[in-house]
Amino acid sequence: MSDDKSMVLFGDSLLAEIRKSLILKLESKLRNTVALNCATGGINTNDGIKRIDLISKMKPNYVVLSFGANDCAPWKEQVPLELFTKNYTKIIKSFPLSEVIVFLCPMANFLDDNASSQLFNKQLLLYNSVSKQIALENKAKLIDIQLDLEKLFEAGQKYHEADGLHLNEIGYQVFIDELVRMVN
């Protein structure tokens, strides 16, 4: 019998941006774990619900979820908070045999548009709060790296890509370190 474990990343572009080099880095730090990235940029919890039956059939040891940024983005058709709550609860409950880890979306910093940053972050705080509550109610672990990222910013290090939303290599290193800490 194999001691190998599996990890599935499922959600929006915050996980979809974890490409091969970062997957290999993650796998090198995890003991006998193969990571599969099933995340897709632009999806929200409505899209996640459509895919959950297929993804949950993999029965991974660990599933890392990232939803909320597209659900609350003011420039997209938003998923109302009540439906987001229902969707995210169903997604988490679809992995009864897996250790579920919820990644909370870090705050955005759209450099050329402070008003959009504030509008998005206000909504995001609300959706992240609900995500956290759902995770705790369902005994899922949480990755909230916002404080670590703020420390980097205060030290003069940038952790966003130029778009102000997605993480760069430094930001993803913080995420990977936290994920590895939780799993090992």
N, C-alpha and C positions, 0 to 999 in steps of 0.2 A: 504494500500500500504506500502510495506517495505521500510525502510530507508537504508537498507543494500546496500553497494557498493561492487564492485568487482575489483580486481587487478590481472592481468595476468603478470607473468614474462616469457619472451620469448627470447631465444637466446642461447648463448654458455655456457660453463662450469662455467664462472664467475657468472652466475645466477643459473645454475644447482646445484652448490655447496651449495646453500641456502636450507638447509634441514629443516626438521620439527621443530627443536628447534628454528631456526632463523625465520622461517615462523610464529611460535607462538609468538615470540618476536615482530616481525613486526606487526602482527595483534593486539597485546595488546597495541601498541602505536598508531594505526590508529583507528579512530572512525567508528564503524560499517562497517568495510571492511574485506572481506574474500579474502585472497591471494591464488592464484593457480599457482604453478610453472610448466610451460610448456617448460622449458629450457632443453637442452640436451648437454652434453659434446661433443666437437668435431665438432659441426655443424658450417657452415658458411652461408653467405647470399644465396648461391645457394640452400642449404638445407632449409633455411627459406622460400624462395619463394615457395618451394614444399608444405610447411605446412601452409602457410599464409591464404589460404581460410578457412581452418578448424578453425584455431585459431581466426581469425577475426569474425567468426560467433558467438562467445561468447559475442561480443559487451561489453567488460568490461568498467567500468568507467575509469580505469587507465590501461595502458599497459607499462611495463618497458622492454626496449629492450637492448640487449648487443650482438653486432656483431662486428667483425673486427679482433679479435685475431687469429682466425683460417683462416680468409681470407688472412691475410698477413704473417702468420708464414712461415719462410724460410724452415722449415723442412717438410712442407706439400705442396700439389699442391695449389698454390696461386690462389685466385680469382683476376684477373687483376683489377686495380683501377677503370677503366671505368665501368666494369661490376658490381663491388662492389657498385659504386655510383648509378647505375641504380637499382640494387636489393634493396639496403637500402631505396632508395626513394620510391619504390613500397611497401615495407614492411610498412613504416611509413604511407603512404597514404591509406593503407588498414584498418586503424583505424580512420575513419572520425568522429565517435561519441565518441571516447575515448580521454582522456588526455594522450598524448604520452610523455614518459620520456626516454631519451637515456642515458645509462650508458656508459661512456667512459672507456675503459680498462686501468687500471693503468700500469705503466711501470713494466717490469719484472726485476728480479734480480737473475739470475741463479748463485748461489754462487760459484760453481766449474767451471764455464765457462763464463768468462767475455766477450769473443769475441761473443758468442751466444747471450748474453744479449744485447750487443751493436747492433748487426745485427737485432735482433728482434725489439728492441726499436726504431731503426731508421725507420723501416717499419711501426711500430705501430703508431709513431707520425704522419706519413703521412695519414694513414687510420683514425686515430682519428680526424685529422684536417678535413678530408672529412665528417666524421660522424657529427662533430659539425656544419659544413656548411649546411648539409642536414637538420639537426634538426632545425637550425635557420630559414632556408627557409620554413620549414613546421610548424613553430610555436610550435615545441616540446620543452620540457624542457630538460635541461642537468644536469647530475650528473657527475661532474669531481672532484674526491676526491684526485687527485694526490698531490696537495699542502698539504692537511691535512695529507696524508700518509707520505710525506717527513718530516713534523714536528714530527711525531711519530718516524721516523727513527733517526732524529737528537737527539731526547730525549732518544734514546737507546731502543725503542720498536720495535719489529719485527711485521710486518703486513702481511707477506707472509707465506704460507705453505712451507714445505721443498722444494717443486718443484720450488719455486721462481716465480711462475706465479699466482697461486690462492691465494686468501686472506685467512687469518686465522680468528679466532673469533674477534680479535681486528680490523682487516681490515673491516670485514663485519659489525661490530658495527658502524664504521664511515659511511659506505654505508647506513645502515638502518637509522641512525640519519639524514642523508641528505635527504633520500627518504621521511621520515616522515615529515621533515620540509617543503618539497615541496608540499606535499599532504594536510597537515593540515592547 
